[in-house]
Amino acid sequence: MDRALVDALAHDLATAGYAGEGVAARIGVDAADALGRMVASPARRALGVDRDALATLVRLLWLGDRVPVEDAERALGTAHVAGAAALGIVETAGDDVVPRIAVRPHAFRDALGSGSWWIASDLDELSGVHPLRPDHVLGVGGAARTLAAILPPVRAGSALDLGSGCGIVSLHLARIADRVVATDLSERALAMTRLTCALNGVDHVETRAGDLWAPVDGERFDLIASNPPFVVTPRSDGVPTYEYRDGGRTGDALMQEVVEGLGAHLRPGGAARLLGNWESGSAGTGLDRVRSWVVASDVDGWVLERETLDVVRYAELWLRDGGTRPGDVDHAPMLTAWLDDFAERGVHGIGLGWVAVEARSGVPAPRVRVEHVAQPIALEHAGAHLQASLDVQARLATLSDDALRATHLVTQPDVTEVRHLRPGATGPSVIELVQGGALGRTTSVDTAVAALVGACDGELSIGAILDAIASLLDADAEALSAGALPAVRELWIQGVLVEADEQPSR
């Protein structure tokens, strides 16, 4: 790759104001939001017949439209059309310039601040490409945004982006790691990663080709991030296998391989954050199966299942993703192939979620927490919360009840209490604690625990508060404490409570 040409192209994009905010200001918020939903016509309507540099770049590199050569030359005054063509971004067709790939601005915000990047990817449904090519390189989607959001906000000496795709996660890792290795089975994806990194002036990302762990055999990292090609796909003729989502294994075997390989590739104290799918059926529930994978990897882990789909909805989801719609001639045969595959293996549902892993700290056996967390989550602080909660889980694993009673905790300011009363009742039938931040949980508690949470201001220890509550309720102090302490542990893990000497986070 000619770095001088890349720098020239980046200069042209910046000069034209081709960034997320610039495009939104030009076409309007509603049209910009529509682009995120893969709807292009409002943006085309907003641009009208304008032929300035920004309008031309939006048409050419975001919408995937052909533009006149003279317009493209004016917009690419430094790199020129020939330079963009040499980079494989466009090609000429008569009097027009035609895009070969997309280069779209992406606004980001993380623990270090905010900014905008240019992301190289293949043209897609927004650009009228239907169906997608088998080696399609996906742009920035919801999964990539989620994975970036759940990364731990800590410095790392080395990081691995396993299955880099367009390179968006590699850019996020490069902000917190001194050295990043980006791997992918797809040479086309690695080319996009290299272009993405170069366009944004990021030079400490190394790309390697190979299948899953093979390119980093024998190496260990401080941080591993992966949105692997985990989609459960039938191994049947006539069903396309897209490299960005299908790793060529049967069922969820690829996800198992990724999780079970984490322990061998994390340095002491290292962490991993993954997205994935897992099957439930005759082989057991998905969460129980993922738990066994984490245990086999000999790491501590937290599995959060965000959604479950029945097999029909799952197959329909990924048929739509590949551009196949009901009514298409091949929709029914491919749906049948998916359902036959699930039936043959006794699968009735698929879980979609997150896996957070920490290299073990010497405890006798791996600690693994699995749960279904389906409520909406504000992702802005998800990474910080996951890290803080994992730290609390590690601490509580060795904290006795006596030590917990001696601890001083504070209720987070985003926590509110909701009481449900039956008409005419003098007391609540249900008391709920509702988080405004963290994972946005709603947790039912009894009267004693609600009173404890209300009293946690850091002044008194948990034990002193529980003893006072027992006295007020005329209850046995030892029995009340024994019943409340498990709830205190859980509320600390959830982030409802934090240690008194910690700065409250929102």
N, C-alpha and C positions, 0 to 999 in steps of 0.2 A: 504494500500500500504506500502510495506517494504521500508522505506526511505534509509536504508543502501544499499539495492540492487540497488535502483535507482542511488544513488551516485556512486556505483561501476560501473554501466553501463556508467554513464556520464564520469567517469575516462577513461574507455576503449575507448569510442568514441573520447575523446579529445586526448588521447595518439596516436591513429591511424591517427590523422589529419582529422577526419571525420567532416569537415566543408565545407561551400559553396566554399570558395577559394581553399581549399585543394583538393576537388573533381574536380573543374574546372581545376586546374593545372594538375591533374592526367589524366583526360580524354580529355582535350582540350576544348577551349571555344565553338567551334561549337557543340560538343557533349553535353556540359552542356546546351547550349541554346536549343538544341533539347529536352532535358529532360523537360524544361519549356513548350514545346509544346506537351508534352505527347508522345514523340517518343524515345524509349529506345534503338533501335538497334545500333546507333552510340556509345553509352556509352559501350554497351556489346562488340562491336568490339574493342574499345580503350583499354578495360581491358584485352582482349585476354584470355590467360590461366593463368594470374598472380593469385597467391594465398596468397599474403601478407594480412595483417590485413585490410588496407584501401580498397583494391579490394574486399575482402570478405564482408565488411560492406556495400559497395555500392551495391553489388549484393543482399545481404540479406535484408537490411533495406530500400533501395531506389528503386531498380528495382523489388523487390519482388520475386527474384529467390531462389530456394533451393540451399544449399551449403553443402559440406561434413561436417560431425560432427567435424572432426579433424581441418578443416579450421576455423569453427566457434569457437571452443575452443581456438584456437590460437589468434583469434581476440578479444575474450571476456575473456581475461586472468584474470580479477578481478571478474567480475560478473558471468562468466561461462555460459554455455548454460542453465544449470539448473536455474540460477538466472533470465536470460532473459525469460525463460519459466514460472517461477513463477510470473513474472510481466505481463504475457499474451502477450508477444511480439513475441515469437517463439514457435515452438513445434518440437519434433523430429519425424521423419518418417523413420524408419529403420536406414540406415547409413547417412541419410541426416537431416539437420535442415531446417525447412520450416517456413517462416514468417507468422505470423497471422495478423500483422498490419505493417504499414510503420512508420519509424522514420527518418525523412529527415532533413538535415541542411537547415536553412533559413537565408540568410544574410539580415540585415536590416540597415536602416539609417533613423534617425529622428532628431528632433531639439536638442536632447541631445548628438548625436553622432552616431556611427555605431557599429555593432557587429554581432554575429551569434548565433542563437538559434537552438535547436533540436525540431522539431514539430512532435507529434504523431498523426496519422490519419489512416483511413482505406486504405487498398490496393485498387487500382483503375485501370483505363484503361491502365495506364502506365505499370502496373503489369499483364495485361492480364485479369483483372476481368471485365466480360461483360455478362449481364448487372449488374448494381450495386445492392447491397442489400438495402431493404427499409430503414434500419436504418444506412445507410452509413454515416460516418463522414468524411466530406471533409477536405482536407489539405489546404495549403496556395494557394489560387487562386487570380485572378485579383481583385475580389470584396474585399477580406480581405486586400489586399495591398492598395486599394483605401481608404477604411475606416480608416486604420491606418494613411494614409497620410493626411487626412482631419481633424484629431483630433487637437484640439487647443493646442498649445505649452505652456500650463500654468499649474502650480501646482494645485492639487485638493486634498482635504481632503479625499473624498470618490468618488468612481466611480462604475458604473454598466455596465457590459458587458451582454446585453440582447440577449440571444441566442449565447452562447460562442463557440459552435462547437469544433474545435480542440484546442482552447485556444490562438490562435495567437494574437487576439485583447486584451485579458486579459493581455498578456505579455506587450504589448505596454502601456496599461493603468497603469500597475504596475510600469512603469518607471516614471509616473508623479503623481500618486495618492498614498496616505498613506495606503488606504484600498480599495480592489476591491472585489465586489460580482459578480460572474459569474453564470448566470442562463441558463438552457436549459430544454426543455421538454424531451430530450433524455438522459437517464441514460448513454448510451454508449458515447455520446458526453461529458458528464461531466467527465467520466473516462479518456477520452483523454485529457481534459483540466487539470485534476489533474496530469496526467503523464507528460504532456508538461511543466507545471509549476515546477514540482519537478525536472525534468531533468535539468532545467536551474537555479535551486537554488532559485526560487521565492516562498516565503512562505506567502505572505500577500494577497493571492487570496482565497476567500471562495466560494465554489460551492454549488448551491441550485437547486433542481429539481422542475419543475413546468411549467405551461403554461403562457407565456408572463409575465404580471405584477403580477400574483398570488404569486410568491415566495417573492416579496418585497412589499406586500400590506401594505400601511401605512408608508413606508419609503421614504426618499428623499435623493438625491445624488447631489454632485457638478458637476459631469460629467456623462453623459449617452452615450454609444456607442452601436449601433446595426446594424448588417447585418441580419435582421430577415428572417425567411422562407417565403418570400413575393411572390414567384412565383405563378402566377395565374394558377390554375390546375383544370381541370374539375372533378367534383364529380361523376365519372362514373365508373362502373365496368370495369375491364380490364386496367385501367390507374393506374400505380403504383404511390404511394404517398411516396416520399422520405422525411424523416424527416428533412434533412438539408435545404430543399428548399420549402416545402409545409407545411403550418401551419394549414391545415384542415378547412380553411374558404372558402366561396364562393367569387370568383372574387378577388378584392383587399381589402376585408373587414379586413384582418389581418393588412395590412399597416395602414388603418384608425384607427384600435384599438391601434396600437403602437403610432401613432402620437397624437391621442386624449388623450392618457394617460400620455404624457410627463409632462404637467403642474402639475399634482398631485404628480410627483415623482422628481421634480427638486427643490433644495434649492434656496433661493433668490440669484440671481447672477449666478445660475448654467447654464450649457450649455449641448446641446445634438447634436450628429452627427449621421445621419442615412443614409443607402442606401435603395432604395425601387423601386417598380413598381407601376404604377397607370393606370387605364383604361380611355379611352376616348370613348364616344359614346352617346347614348340617354340620359344618366344621366349627360352629360356635359363634358367639356374638362378635361383632367387629371389634368392640372395645377390648374384650377379653383377649382376642387374637393379637391386637397391637400391643397390649400389655406383655404378652409372652415374647414378642419381638424385642421390646425394650429390655426385658430381663435377659434375653439371650445375648444382647449386645453388651451386657454388664455395665450399664450406665443408669443414672437416675433419670426419671422422665415424668412428663405431664402430658397426657393426651386429652385434647379438648375436641369432642365431636360437635361440630357446629350445625350439622344438618343430616337428616337421613332421608333417603329416597327409596321408593319401591322400584323394582327392576324395570317396569314400563316407563316410569318418569325418568329414570336414569338413562335408559336407551334413547328416549326422545330428546333429552338434553344434549347428548353428544352427537346425535344425528343433526340437530339444528346447528350445533357448533361447526360442523363440517360443511354446512350449506345445503343439507338435504331436508326438504320440507314435505309435510303430508301432501299427497297429490303427485309428487314426483314419481316417476316410473320405478325408481329403485328404492323408494322409502319403505314399502311394505316388506320386500325381501330382506332388507338390511335389519329392520326391526325384528323380523322373525329370527334372523340369525342371532341377534343379541339375546332374545328371550330363550332360544334353544340352548345357547351357551350357559346362561344362568340356570336353567332347569337341569341340565346335565350335571352340574356341580352342586345342586341343591341350594342355590343362593336365592334369598328372598328380599334382601335389602342391602343398600350400600351407604356407608357413613362417609361424610366429608368433613375434614377438620384439620387441626394443627397438632404437631408434635414438638414439644420443647424438651430438650435433653441437656443434662449436665454431666460431665465426666465425674465418676464417683470419687467421694472424698474419704474412703476408707471405712464406711459403715459396713456391717456384716453382710448385708444383701442389698441389691438394688431397690430403691424406693420408686414406686411407680403409682401415680395418681391418674385415674381415668374418670371422665365425666362427660355428660351431655350438656353442652352450654349453648342453647339455641336462641337466647334473647339477642336483640340488636346490641352491637358493641361499637362504641366510638373508638376508632382505631388510633387516634392521634397519640394516646399515651399507652397503647397496649403493650409495646415492647418494654417500657419501663415497669409496668405492672407485672408482666410475666416474670421478669428478672427478680423483682422484689419479692414476689410470691414464692418463687423457687428458693430464694435465700431463706425465707421464713420456713418453708417446708423442711429444708435441711436442718435448720436450727431446732425446730420442734421435734424432729426425729430423735434427738438426744436430750430433750428438755423434760425433766420429771414434772409431775403435777405439783410437787412442793416448790420447785423452781418457778413454775408458771404462776403459782399464787404470789410469789414474791416480785413478779414483774409489774412494771407500771406501763399501762397502755393508754392510748388516746383514741377517741372516736374521730374518724375522718370527717371534715366539715361538709363533704358532699353527701353524707348519709342522712336520710330522713326516716321517720317512723310513721307507719300507717296502721291505724287500728280499725278493725271491722266489728261493728256491733249489730246484733239483731234488734229489731224495733222493740223498744221498751226494756232492753237489757241494761243492767247497771255496769257491766264490765265487758271488755272485748272478747269475742269468740276467736279472733285471729289477730295476731300482731305481726307485722312485716317490717323488716328493715330494707330500705331501698337505696341502692347506690346510684349516685349521679355520675361517677367516674368508674375507674377500674373496668370490670367486665359488665357493669350495669346489672348486677344481680338483685333479685328480690328474695329474701330469706325469711322464712317464718321462724319465730322464736317464742319462747314462753315468757311469762311475766317477769321471772327472775332475771333471765338473760337480757330482756329489754331494759330492765332497771339498771343492770350492770353497764350496758352500752351507754345509757344516758348519764351514768356517773363517771365514765372513763375520761377524766380530764388530765391524767398524768400525776395528780397529787397523791392519790392513794394506790396501794398495790391492789392487784386483782383479789388477793386473799382478803384484804381488809374490806373491800367493797362487798364481796360475797358474804362475809360475816355480818356486816351491817344489814344487808338485805334479809338474811336469815332472821335476824333479830326483829326487823320490821314486820316480816311475814309470819313471825312466831313459828318458824320451821327449824328442823334439825340442820345445824350448820354444816355438819360433815356430809350429810346426804345431799343437801342443796349444792354444795361445792362439787361433789362427785358427779352430779347430774349436769352442772353448768360448764365445767372445764372442757369437755369435748366440744361444746358449742363455741367457747372462747378460742380454742385452737382453730376451729374452722373459720370463724370470723376474722382471725388474724391472717390466715392464709388468703382469704377473700379480699383483704385490704379494707374491710370495715374498720378494723382496729390496727393501729401501728404503734410501735414502741415510742415511749414518751420523748426520748432524746432524738427521734428522727423528725426531719422536716416533713410536715404533711404534704402529700402530693395530690394533685387534682387530675 
